[in-house]
Amino acid sequence: MNRLSCYFEKISDTVVGLFLLFLGLILTFISFTIVPVIGLVVAIPVLFLAVSFLGAKKSKECALISKGTRKLFSG
């Protein structure tokens, strides 16, 4: 794994998280206006998934690569 793939990993997590957040907010709005109970049953897990994607930590490989890169530029 290289630095470029770590960058794309971070970008993909952010894009998926933002998409799920947008979808969850739409489902929440729909659940309050059209289908109250069923909409919230679907919207709440989608919002939790969005938060988990947006708050995802780096993989172990990317953490090691970024740690090695910091040593390279600081020393």
Phi, psi and omega in degrees: 000138181243180183296325181295317179292329175293322178296315180292330176297316179294317179296317181294320176299319180293316181295315179296319179297317179293321177297314179294325177296314178299315179297318178295321178292321176296315179296324177295316178298316179296322182293329178282337184257324188248300186236089190300307188282311183294322179297318178290327178297328179273322187289320184297313177297325179294319178294322176295320177297320179298316179295322180292323177290319181291331180260014183295137177277164177292153174291165181299322180295317181290326177295320178293320180295315181291328177294318178294324179291321178297320179297322181298316185273340182272336187260000000 
